[in-house]
Amino acid sequence: MINKQFIKGKIDSGFKYAFAFAKLLCISVALGIVGGVVGSLFHMAVNLVTDFRVGHHEWTVFLAPIAGLLIVFLYRVCKIDEETGTNLIISSIRTSIKVPVIMAPLIFVSTVITHFVGGSVGREGAALQLGGSIGAKAGEILRLDHKDMSLVIMCGMSSVFAALFGTPLTATFFAMEVISVGVIYYVGLVPCIASSLVAYKISILMGLPPTSFKIGSEVPRVSLVSVTQVGIMAVLCALVSILFCVVMKRSHDMFRVHIKNAYIRIAVGGVILIALTLLTGGDYNGAGGGIISAAIEEGNAKYLAFLLKIVFTAVCIGSGFKGGEIVPTFFIGATFGCVCAPLVGADPCFGAAIGLVSMFCAVVNCPIASIFLSYELFAGQGTVLFAIACGVSYMLSGYYGLYSSQKIMYSKLKPEYININAK
């Protein structure tokens, strides 16, 4: 005879799982709607000011010092430390640190201002901060506990990321992976993918096509030659990623050590940006989407483009301008891969694609998200080769990363728990 208490326990357990699933699904869909609309509006705003800047590049960059002063002023008026950014969002998922909702409009406006004057920044920093702020506010309204709050912050991050880039799978696994390297928060899989897909669909409905590239050459088949070529390029990209991370952190520290006043610091950064632009032209201002496309689709890139982009990005973000580092990472990886591919006998277009994905993987320490990125950006071509590149660049990039609050939970060399912050 079946024990009635046993049956009751199983039914109660089933209801518990069903309720938790339904609750998280409803919250994640709602966050996907909000994140999709906000992310799409942000995408449209950045595109609008970028188009205007490109058409008036002869004078917009000269507004950089004034734009910088305005950004610092906005943060001071809102009583938010201008150093607050993506690191706070990442830390809030592991700890009880609160994310102020005012961060969302602040990063929205300040990133748009930075793009207007040609700052060498991307969009994902704003995406993570926008999404994290929205998720944190939703958790506060719903009075969720810390664990559920962490989940909704991840949902918010993935939703805005998906709306901005049109890559829902990458957005899902990036939010789950970036917090603690070596540990994937699988409990976030259903809510994050629901938020990402809803936000992605909304961005499509609002007329924003997903980010994608057509590799301008035939992707090689998996062979000893192609694997060797990809492996060598991934090693080189890992070294460049370390250089990029070190330069970014050193520039940040140098600006703060030598120029204590935030207003003067960002104004000086604006003046340096003007000088660099006059010396090199406008190729390294803004996100540089056109140059990324030229490298991947046409196999064209200048030999020193990746180094100059590192300098431009370090000056802008180091001095206090707002934005992200991921699109500049795409630029650096694509241009570097394009120029180094012929050295190993590979096609420059394919090399640019490998460089983009390898660099992304190395600086964010998210190999699974990077493999999905290659699939979504390049229509599933050469996934095995991209996976090899991600594995090599992840392992050989050491414990460096763009986000200092990112935890490296497990060693990259052996199955050993280390629990250190990214350098």
N, C-alpha and C positions, 0 to 999 in steps of 0.2 A: 504494500500500500504506500502510495506517495505521500510524503509528509507535507501537510498543508502549510506549515510554516516555511518549508523550503520553497514551495511554489509562490507563496506571498513575497518571499525575499527576492525571487527572480523577477517577479512582476514589478516590484518596487524599484529594483535595479534598472529594469528596462525603461520605466517611466523617468527615472533620474537621467539616464543617458539621452532619452528622447527630448526631455525638457532642456537639457544643456545644449544639445544640438540645435534645437529650434531657436533658443535664445541667442546663441552666437550667430546663427545664420541670419536672423532678423537684424541684429545689430550690424553685422558685416555688410549686408545689403544696403542698409541705410547709410553707413559710412561710405560705401562705394558710390552711392548717388551723390552725396555731398562732396566727396573727394573727386569724383569725376567732373562735376560742374566746376569746382574751384580749380582743379588742375587744368581743365580745358581753358578756362578764362585766363589763367596764368600763362599758358602756352600761347594763346592768342595775343596777350599783351606783350610778351617777349618778342613774338614774331612781328608785331606792329612797330615797336620801337627799333627793332633790328632793321626792318625794311627802311624806316625813316633815316636811320643812321647811315646805312649804305648809300642812300641817295643824297646825303648831306655830310659825307665823311670829312669834307674839307674844313668843317668848323665844329662838329659835335664833340670831338675828342678834347677840344680846348675848354670844354665845360667840366672836365673831370675833377679838378680841385673843388669847384663849387658843389658839384654833385656829391663828392665825398663829405664835405662839411654838412650838407643836408642830411645824409645818411646818419652821421654821428648825432646830429641834432635830434632826429626822429627817435633814435634809441634812448637818448638822454631824457627827452620829454616824456616818453613812455616808461621811464624808470627801468629800463632793461639794459643790462650790461652788454655792450657791443661785442664782447667776446662770446656771448651766448650763441649757440648754433647747433649743428648736427650732433656734436658730442654730447650735448645735454639730452637730446632725444634718445640716443643710444643708451646713455646711463639711466634714463628714467625707466627703461624696460626692466633693468636688473634691480633697481633700487626704488625707494619711495620718493625720489625727487619729483617735484611737481613741475609740469610744463606750463608756463603762462600762455593763455590763449591769445594774448596780444602779439605773440611771436608770429602768428599766421599772417596778419596784415602787414606787420613790419618787414618780414622777409619777402613778402610779395612785392611791396612797393620798392624796397631797397634793391632787390635784384633787378627789377625793371629799370630803375635809375642807372644801375651799373651797366646794363646792356645798352642803354641809350647813349652813354658816352664812350662805348667801346671797350669796357673792361673785359679782360680775358677770363671769363668765368663761364660756368655752365648753368644748368637748371636743377640738377638733382638735389643739391644742397637745399634749395628752396622747397623741392618736392618733399623731402624727408621732414623738414621743419614744418611745412604746411600740414602735411598728413599727420605728423606726430601731435601737433597742436590741436587739430580737429579731433583726433582720437582721444586725446587727454580730456578735452572739454566734454566729449560725449560720455566718457567714463565718469566724469564728475557729475554730470547731470543725472546719469542713471545710478549713481552712488555705488559703483562697482568696487570690489576689493582690489588690492594691489595686483593680484595675479590676473584677474580679468581685465584690469586697467592696462596691463602690459600687452594683453592680446589685442585690445582695441587700438592701442597706439600702433602696433604692428599692422593692423588692418588699415589704419589711416595712412601709414607710410606707403604700403603697397598700392593703395587705391590712387593716390596722387602720382606716384611713380608710373603706374600703368597708363594713366591719362596723359601724362607728359610724353612718354616715349612710345606708347602703343605696344608695349611688350609685357603682357599680363603674367606669363610664366616667370620671366626674369624678375618682375616686381615681387611676385609671391615668394620666391626662394631667396631673393636679396634681403627682404625684410626678416625672413626666418634665419638666415645665415650670418648676417653682418654683425649681429649683437655679440655672439660668442663663437669665435673660430674653433671648429672641431665639434661643436654642438649645434644641431639643428632643432629648432623648436617645432616638432611635428604637430603639436597640438594646434599650431596656428595654420596648418595646411588648408583646412576647409574654410575657416573665416577669411584668411588672406586671399585665397584664390577666388572666393566669392566677391570680395571687395574689388579685387583687381579686374575681374571679368566685367562687373557692372560698370566700373569706372571707364574701362577700355571701350565698352559699347557706347557709353555716353559721349566719349571723345569722338568716336566715329560719327555719331548722330549730329554732333556739333561741327562736323566738316573738317576734322583734323585727322589726316592720314597717319598710320603708324610709321615709325622710323624704320626704314629698310634700305638696303643697298643691293645693287646687282653687281656681283663680282665681274669685272671686265675681262676675265679670261676663264678658261675651263679649269674647274677645280680638279686637281690630280687625284688619281685613284690611290688607295692605301697600298703602299709598297715600301720596301726598305729605303728606297731613295727619298720618297716623299716624307716618310716618317723621320728620317735623318734631317732633312731640310727643315721641317717643322720644329723638331727638337732643338736645332741650333738657333733658329730664330726666337724660340721661346726662352732659351738661356739668355740671349742678348736682351730681350725685352725685360726679363727679370732684373738684369743689371740696370737698365734704364729706369725701371720702376723704383729701384732703391735710390738712384740719383734724384728722381723727382720727389720722392717722399722726404729725403734729407734736405733738399733745397727748399721745399715748402716749409718745413719746420724751422730751419735756420733763418729763413727770411722773416718768418713770423716773430721769432725771438729777437732778431737784430733790430727790427723796427721798434719793438717795445723797449728794448734796452737803451737804444740811442735816442729815441723820441718818445718821451713819457706822455706828452699831451696827445690825446686821441684826435683832436681837431687838426693839429699840426701834422701829425703822423699821416693821416689819410690825405691831407692836402699835398704833402710831399710825394706820396704815392701817385697822386694824380699828375703832378708835374713830371715825375719820372715816366709815367705812361705816355704823356705827350711827347717827351724827348725820344722814347723808344719808337713811337709811331712815326715821328718825323725821320728817324734814321732808317727804318725798315719798311715803311709803307703800312697799309692797313690790313695786311694778310693775317696778322696775329691779334687783331682786335676782335672782341666778341667771341662767340663759340667756335666759329670757323667751320661751319657745316659744309660750305662749298669746297673747302680744301680737303676735308675728309672724303667727300664724294669723289673728288678728282683723283685722289690716291687709290681708292678702291675700284672705281669704275673705269678710270683711264690709265692708271699706273703712273701718274705724274705727281711728283713732290720734290721740293728743294732739299738739298742735302742737310742743311742746318735748320730746317723748319722745326724739327722736334725740340732742339735746344732752345731756339728763340721762344717757342711756345711755353717752355718751362719757365723761362725768365719772365715773360709777360704775366703768366698766371701767378708766379710767386710774388711779384711786385703788387699785383692787384689784391689778392687775398691776404697777403702778409701785411699790407698797410691798412686793411680794414674794409675794403669794398666787399659787397655781398654777392653770393652766388655759390655754385658748386664746382668741384674739381673733376667730375666724371667726364663731361663733354671735352674739356681740355685733355683729359687722359685719352679719350678716343682720338683726338687730333694727334697727340704725341705718338701713340701706338701706331696709328695708320700711316703717318708720314715716315716714322722710323722703319716700320716693316716694309714700306714701299722702296726705300733706298737701300736697305740691307738685303732684301730678298735676292737680287741678282748676284750678290757676293757668294751665295750658297747655291746658285743655279736655279732659283725659283722665280716664278713670274711675279713682277712687282705688284700687280693687282691682288693676287692671292696673298702675297706677303703683307700687303696693307691690311687685309682682313684678319690675318693671323695676328699681326701686331696689335690691332685694335682690341681684340678679345684677350690676348695675352696680357696686355698692359692693364686692362680693366680687372682681370683676375688677380694680378699681382698686387695692385694698390688697395683693393678692397678685401682681399683674402676670402673670396667667395667662389670656389671652383664650380659648384653645382649651378649657381645662378649664371655664371659665365658661360657654361655650356648651353644653357637655355638661351642666353643672349645671342650666341652664335646661330642657334637654330632660328630664332625669331628675326634677326637682322638679315640673315642670308638665305632665307627660305629653305632651311634644312640641308643646304649643300655642305658636304665635307664634315659632317658632325664628328666623325671619329677622329679626324685630324685636328679639329678644334679642341676636342676633349684631351688629346695628347698634349697640345700646346698649353691648355689650362693646367693640367697636372704638373708639367715641368715648370711653368712660370710660378705657380703657387708654391711649389716646394723650394725653388731656388731664390725666391724673393725674400727669404728670411722672415723675420718678425717685424718687418716694416709695414706701415699702412697709413692711409690718409687720415684715419680717425683715431686719435690718441685714447679715446674712451673704449675703443674696441678691445675686447678680451681675447687673448690667444689661449684657449683652454688646454689644447693638446699640442705636443711637439709635432713639427712637420717632418721630423726625421725618424721618429720611432713612436710606438704607442705609449706615450708617457704624459701624464698630467703635469702641466707647467703653470697655468693660470697667471699670465703676465699681460700687461698692456702693450698694444702695438707701439712700436718705436716711432 
